[in-house]
Amino acid sequence: MGHPNIEQRKFNFCPSLAGLDLENLINQCLECTRFFGACCLHQSYGGDLAVPNKDVCHHFQIVFIDGACSNNGREDAKAGLGITIGDDESYCWSIAVNDAADPNGPRTNQRAELLAAIEGLQLLANVNRLNAIHEAMGMGDEHHKPARRNTDEFGPTYVVVADSEYVVKGITEWLPTWRVRDWRTAAGKRPTNLDLFLKLDEVTMSLEKDGITVGFWHIPRAYNHKADRLAKLATV
């Protein structure tokens, strides 16, 4: 059964939340500092990043991502990834892109954004696995509680939040059409950065096979300031 809030991997809030401002659609847990989307399935009708709430629903697990690149596309370009799932230091990552991370392409903003989406999903999954292990061993603490209050019917949902329309439209709209056209655009050309779109698709499918629903959500740049700052920091 598909998740009612995910359509072709594009994340949508419940219709009952349609009238809320974006600030009220993003919740933060006071206990774990993690970010979550407002969930009508649990009667969680919003929150504010400025006012963390320990009672928020933990179903829609948000990972904010962004990419940055100084001297975009040039030989001396430096690219960085910014990723955050919460305010705690262990939930924030500023990662410089090197040849090991991206040996196949130039340093550009678009490649950095795609790499951030790939890495963000993997980091979120790793954090949840580690928290689950700690809880099973009785090693969990009050500050780093694993995500809880999930919906049994649908299982956990990861939401990649980006200010890059390129990433969100690419993985939700363009990739399916490229697949039908034997990996060609409408103009018959090979899509730019296809290797990273395919990698993002691979990571997403791997999570889906594990019972995790993955959605992508495009937001205005002003609301992605934390990931943006982390990405720029990695280019210094």
Kinemage of the C-alpha trace (Angstrom):
@kinemage 1
@onewidth
@group {chain A} dominant
@subgroup {mainchain}
@vectorlist {calphas} color= white
{ca met a 1} P 0.000 0.000 0.000
{ca gly a 2} L 1.418 3.377 -0.960
{ca his a 3} L 1.776 6.172 1.543
{ca pro a 4} L -0.993 8.795 1.179
{ca asn a 5} L 1.494 11.656 1.583
{ca ile a 6} L 3.920 10.454 -1.105
{ca glu a 7} L 3.042 10.546 -4.789
{ca gln a 8} L 5.768 9.595 -7.273
{ca arg a 9} L 8.250 10.278 -4.475
{ca lys a 10} L 7.018 13.850 -4.051
{ca phe a 11} L 6.087 14.637 -0.456
{ca asn a 12} L 2.753 16.344 0.208
{ca phe a 13} L 1.130 17.279 3.490
{ca cys a 14} L -2.385 16.184 4.374
{ca pro a 15} L -5.096 18.368 2.796
{ca ser a 16} L -6.202 19.370 6.298
{ca leu a 17} L -2.841 21.126 6.770
{ca ala a 18} L -2.950 22.991 3.459
{ca gly a 19} L -3.743 26.347 5.043
{ca leu a 20} L -0.747 26.377 7.389
{ca asp a 21} L 2.386 28.436 6.792
{ca leu a 22} L 5.585 26.523 6.131
{ca glu a 23} L 6.926 27.403 9.592
{ca asn a 24} L 4.020 25.479 11.079
{ca leu a 25} L 4.632 22.398 8.951
{ca ile a 26} L 8.097 21.744 10.381
{ca asn a 27} L 8.303 20.457 13.948
{ca gln a 28} L 11.265 19.975 16.229
{ca cys a 29} L 11.433 17.524 19.110
{ca leu a 30} L 12.588 19.066 22.382
{ca glu a 31} L 14.099 15.775 23.541
{ca cys a 32} L 16.154 14.648 20.539
{ca thr a 33} L 16.383 18.013 18.639
{ca arg a 34} L 15.368 16.187 15.432
{ca phe a 35} L 13.205 17.791 12.724
{ca phe a 36} L 9.880 16.271 11.639
{ca gly a 37} L 7.036 17.126 9.290
{ca ala a 38} L 3.592 17.892 10.693
{ca cys a 39} L 1.484 14.741 10.584
{ca cys a 40} L -2.309 14.698 10.535
{ca leu a 41} L -2.234 10.906 10.980
{ca his a 42} L -1.166 11.582 14.569
{ca gln a 43} L -3.106 14.817 15.044
{ca ser a 44} L 0.191 16.717 14.979
{ca tyr a 45} L -0.861 20.017 13.519
{ca gly a 46} L 2.344 21.942 13.304
{ca gly a 47} L 5.011 23.520 15.401
{ca asp a 48} L 7.780 26.028 15.087
{ca leu a 49} L 11.532 25.549 14.868
{ca ala a 50} L 11.832 28.401 17.361
{ca val a 51} L 9.608 26.564 19.865
{ca pro a 52} L 10.700 22.906 20.107
{ca asn a 53} L 8.058 20.462 21.321
{ca lys a 54} L 8.720 17.162 23.070
{ca asp a 55} L 5.359 15.736 22.026
{ca val a 56} L 5.652 16.060 18.249
{ca cys a 57} L 5.006 13.114 15.981
{ca his a 58} L 8.203 11.409 14.771
{ca his a 59} L 6.741 9.828 11.642
{ca phe a 60} L 7.950 12.176 8.866
{ca gln a 61} L 11.701 12.282 9.506
{ca ile a 62} L 13.194 15.348 7.830
{ca val a 63} L 16.713 15.716 6.467
{ca phe a 64} L 17.568 19.197 5.210
{ca ile a 65} L 20.195 19.141 2.457
{ca asp a 66} L 22.059 21.662 0.337
{ca gly a 67} L 25.108 21.881 -1.879
{ca ala a 68} L 27.482 24.759 -2.503
{ca cys a 69} L 30.314 25.374 -4.920
{ca ser a 70} L 32.830 28.195 -5.083
{ca asn a 71} L 34.076 29.022 -8.593
{ca asn a 72} L 31.297 26.820 -9.951
{ca gly a 73} L 32.414 24.525 -12.788
{ca arg a 74} L 36.017 25.784 -12.912
{ca glu a 75} L 39.147 23.724 -12.322
{ca asp a 76} L 39.736 25.426 -8.965
{ca ala a 77} L 36.129 24.945 -7.825
{ca lys a 78} L 35.464 23.664 -4.310
{ca ala a 79} L 32.170 21.943 -3.552
{ca gly a 80} L 30.590 21.207 -0.193
{ca leu a 81} L 27.576 19.429 1.256
{ca gly a 82} L 25.363 20.666 4.074
{ca ile a 83} L 23.123 18.159 5.850
{ca thr a 84} L 21.132 18.390 9.071
{ca ile a 85} L 18.466 16.295 10.769
{ca gly a 86} L 18.474 18.207 14.078
{ca asp a 87} L 20.202 20.860 16.171
{ca asp a 88} L 22.552 18.526 18.027
{ca glu a 89} L 26.128 18.616 16.676
{ca ser a 90} L 25.956 14.911 15.877
{ca tyr a 91} L 23.007 15.658 13.580
{ca cys a 92} L 24.783 18.296 11.475
{ca trp a 93} L 27.310 17.600 8.725
{ca ser a 94} L 29.526 19.904 6.669
{ca ile a 95} L 31.314 17.757 4.081
{ca ala a 96} L 33.866 18.815 1.481
{ca val a 97} L 33.537 17.035 -1.860
{ca asn a 98} L 36.740 15.277 -2.940
{ca asp a 99} L 37.663 12.843 -5.701
{ca ala a 100} L 36.712 9.874 -3.537
{ca ala a 101} L 33.181 11.246 -3.113
{ca asp a 102} L 32.713 12.314 -6.734
{ca pro a 103} L 35.357 11.000 -9.144
{ca asn a 104} L 33.177 11.233 -12.246
{ca gly a 105} L 32.309 14.869 -12.632
{ca pro a 106} L 33.282 18.502 -12.246
{ca arg a 107} L 32.674 20.474 -9.079
{ca thr a 108} L 29.347 22.239 -9.620
{ca asn a 109} L 26.406 23.409 -7.527
{ca gln a 110} L 24.067 20.879 -9.098
{ca arg a 111} L 26.341 17.910 -8.468
{ca ala a 112} L 26.872 19.081 -4.894
{ca glu a 113} L 23.104 19.270 -4.352
{ca leu a 114} L 22.617 15.742 -5.681
{ca leu a 115} L 25.488 14.413 -3.596
{ca ala a 116} L 23.950 16.071 -0.528
{ca ala a 117} L 20.639 14.298 -1.169
{ca ile a 118} L 22.416 10.945 -1.532
{ca glu a 119} L 24.571 11.449 1.548
{ca gly a 120} L 21.667 12.874 3.546
{ca leu a 121} L 19.527 9.773 3.086
{ca gln a 122} L 22.442 7.512 3.987
{ca leu a 123} L 23.314 9.521 7.106
{ca leu a 124} L 19.697 9.585 8.287
{ca ala a 125} L 19.451 5.820 7.835
{ca asn a 126} L 22.751 5.274 9.661
{ca val a 127} L 21.671 7.431 12.612
{ca asn a 128} L 18.434 5.476 12.936
{ca arg a 129} L 20.243 2.128 12.737
{ca leu a 130} L 22.728 3.189 15.418
{ca asn a 131} L 19.975 4.500 17.684
{ca ala a 132} L 18.051 1.249 17.279
{ca ile a 133} L 21.149 -0.759 18.245
{ca his a 134} L 21.774 1.435 21.289
{ca glu a 135} L 18.171 1.113 22.408
{ca ala a 136} L 18.256 -2.675 21.991
{ca met a 137} L 21.410 -2.799 24.131
{ca gly a 138} L 19.947 -0.469 26.746
{ca met a 139} L 22.512 2.190 25.877
{ca gly a 140} L 20.108 4.917 24.746
{ca asp a 141} L 19.898 8.228 26.584
{ca glu a 142} L 17.229 10.877 26.899
{ca his a 143} L 18.899 13.220 24.411
{ca his a 144} L 19.471 10.754 21.581
{ca lys a 145} L 16.239 8.821 21.539
{ca pro a 146} L 15.469 7.015 18.297
{ca ala a 147} L 12.586 8.229 16.180
{ca arg a 148} L 9.354 7.004 17.708
{ca arg a 149} L 5.594 7.294 17.355
{ca asn a 150} L 5.672 5.954 13.817
{ca thr a 151} L 2.517 4.841 12.030
{ca asp a 152} L 2.479 1.036 12.098
{ca glu a 153} L 0.427 0.895 8.905
{ca phe a 154} L 3.008 2.734 6.805
{ca gly a 155} L 6.317 2.419 8.643
{ca pro a 156} L 8.942 5.179 8.833
{ca thr a 157} L 9.052 7.936 6.230
{ca tyr a 158} L 12.169 9.908 5.280
{ca val a 159} L 11.654 13.350 3.750
{ca val a 160} L 14.538 14.978 1.858
{ca val a 161} L 14.009 18.735 2.118
{ca ala a 162} L 15.862 20.890 -0.413
{ca asp a 163} L 15.681 24.384 -1.865
{ca ser a 164} L 16.879 22.879 -5.156
{ca glu a 165} L 14.026 22.449 -7.611
{ca tyr a 166} L 16.583 20.699 -9.820
{ca val a 167} L 17.012 17.856 -7.325
{ca val a 168} L 13.357 17.464 -6.387
{ca lys a 169} L 11.920 17.684 -9.895
{ca gly a 170} L 14.776 15.600 -11.241
{ca ile a 171} L 14.154 12.608 -8.999
{ca thr a 172} L 10.334 12.856 -8.927
{ca glu a 173} L 9.443 13.965 -12.469
{ca trp a 174} L 12.347 13.861 -14.906
{ca leu a 175} L 13.976 10.540 -14.007
{ca pro a 176} L 10.859 8.456 -14.810
{ca thr a 177} L 10.591 10.081 -18.251
{ca trp a 178} L 14.302 9.578 -18.925
{ca arg a 179} L 13.892 5.897 -18.073
{ca val a 180} L 11.073 5.530 -20.609
{ca arg a 181} L 13.204 7.259 -23.268
{ca asp a 182} L 16.174 4.923 -22.666
{ca trp a 183} L 17.956 7.561 -20.576
{ca arg a 184} L 17.514 10.445 -22.966
{ca thr a 185} L 15.872 13.838 -22.609
{ca ala a 186} L 13.040 14.985 -24.862
{ca ala a 187} L 15.759 16.476 -27.074
{ca gly a 188} L 17.438 13.073 -27.371
{ca lys a 189} L 20.451 14.032 -25.261
{ca arg a 190} L 21.920 12.254 -22.257
{ca pro a 191} L 20.719 14.061 -19.104
{ca thr a 192} L 23.307 16.105 -17.255
{ca asn a 193} L 24.453 14.453 -14.012
{ca leu a 194} L 22.574 11.246 -14.847
{ca asp a 195} L 25.119 9.228 -12.857
{ca leu a 196} L 24.151 10.998 -9.635
{ca phe a 197} L 20.426 10.869 -10.328
{ca leu a 198} L 20.800 7.105 -10.806
{ca lys a 199} L 22.764 6.849 -7.562
{ca leu a 200} L 20.065 8.797 -5.710
{ca asp a 201} L 17.460 6.499 -7.243
{ca glu a 202} L 19.480 3.462 -6.145
{ca val a 203} L 19.773 4.698 -2.545
{ca thr a 204} L 16.061 5.521 -2.468
{ca met a 205} L 15.072 2.092 -3.803
{ca ser a 206} L 17.326 0.376 -1.276
{ca leu a 207} L 15.544 2.156 1.570
{ca glu a 208} L 12.159 1.384 0.041
{ca lys a 209} L 13.063 -2.317 -0.030
{ca asp a 210} L 13.709 -2.041 3.717
{ca gly a 211} L 10.170 -0.774 4.262
{ca ile a 212} L 11.050 2.916 4.449
{ca thr a 213} L 9.027 5.390 2.404
{ca val a 214} L 11.091 8.214 0.872
{ca gly a 215} L 9.720 11.550 -0.260
{ca phe a 216} L 11.258 14.762 -1.589
{ca trp a 217} L 10.050 18.250 -0.674
{ca his a 218} L 11.071 21.531 -2.341
{ca ile a 219} L 11.094 24.592 -0.068
{ca pro a 220} L 12.166 28.246 -0.495
{ca arg a 221} L 15.854 28.930 0.148
{ca ala a 222} L 15.064 31.101 3.183
{ca tyr a 223} L 13.850 28.033 5.075
{ca asn a 224} L 16.958 25.982 4.316
{ca his a 225} L 19.450 28.322 5.953
{ca lys a 226} L 21.017 25.730 8.270
{ca ala a 227} L 21.947 23.275 5.507
{ca asp a 228} L 23.003 26.190 3.300
{ca arg a 229} L 25.406 27.457 5.962
{ca leu a 230} L 26.885 23.984 6.477
{ca ala a 231} L 27.389 23.522 2.724
{ca lys a 232} L 29.167 26.861 2.327
{ca leu a 233} L 31.349 26.130 5.345
{ca ala a 234} L 32.625 22.995 3.592
{ca thr a 235} L 33.906 25.022 0.615
{ca val a 236} L 36.246 27.185 2.697
